Every structure is written in structure tokens, then in C-alpha cells.
Amino acid sequence: MEGRSFVVHEHHARRLHYDFRLEKGGVLKSWAVPKGLPEEPGEKRLAIEVEDHSLKYREFEGTIPEGQYGAGTVRIWDKGSYEPLVWSKDTIEFVLSGDRLHGRYVLTRFKKAGERQWLLLKAKDKPI
């Protein structure tokens, strides 16, 4: 069975942002989220798709040295598991079970803004 972990890094680089990562296909699919992840239903955030990261990043915390890509301090803001509901080219829907984040989220490609631009929203949880 494929792993279903996620991690959110608080990343103090040139500008504070959050790196959101979902395990899929042996890597962490990753997005930079400038204003942090939404925590209330209906909240939306811009999420910029970045390169896949190694599974080692699930546990990474520390300082990336000046001169290297992503230079700055990185700490784990949240981590846990997720249940994928939909994973297609333009939509990823999932349920997070983390220390801070819980519930249903949707990533949808924001085509008007560019190929790597997505909207991340906290969705209302569906009744069981």
C-alpha cells in the first residue's frame, strides 16, 4: 500500500511561507503556500506547485545554508496522514488527519494564473 503521509513546513526563506507536501508515488508532491494553510471551511489560499521532494523531508527540520535553493530555517508546522478522495490532473481532494489540520481539503488548478498555480481550500466536511 502506498504511503499517505503529509507534512507542512514553516519556511523562513526570503519571505515566510509554508510548504505543503503530500506523499504520492514514492515522493512528496509539494506546493508553496505564501499565506499558510486554510483552517476554516470556505477559506482559500494560493498554492504554487514546486518540484517533488524526497520522502526524507517528512522529518526535515533545520537551516538551509545561504546560497542554496530555499535558504533559511525550516520547521515542521504539522504532519500526519491523509486519505485521498480524488487525484486527477486538475483536482486533488483529500481528508487530512494531522496534529493541527483536520478535515476535507481541495487543491484545484488555477489555470488562468498559470500551470503551477493552484487554489487550496478548506472544504466543509461531508456528513457520514
C-alpha positions, 0 to 999 in steps of 0.5 A: 500500500502506498504511503499517505503521509503529509507534512507542512513546513514553516519556511523562513526563506526570503519571505515566510511561507509554508510548504505543503507536501503530500506523499504520492508515488514514492515522493512528496508532491509539494506546493508553496503556500505564501499565506499558510494553510486554510483552517476554516471551511470556505477559506482559500489560499494560493498554492504554487506547485514546486518540484517533488521532494524526497520522502526524507523531508517528512522529518526535515527540520533545520537551516538551509545554508545561504546560497542554496535553493530555499535558504533559511530555517525550516520547521515542521508546522504539522504532519500526519496522514491523509486519505485521498478522495480524488487525484486527477490532473486538475483536482486533488481532494483529500481528508487530512488527519494531522496534529493541527489540520483536520478535515476535507481539503481541495487543491484545484488548478488555477489555470488562468494564473498559470500551470503551477498555480493552484487554489487550496481550500478548506472544504466543509466536511461531508456528513457520514 
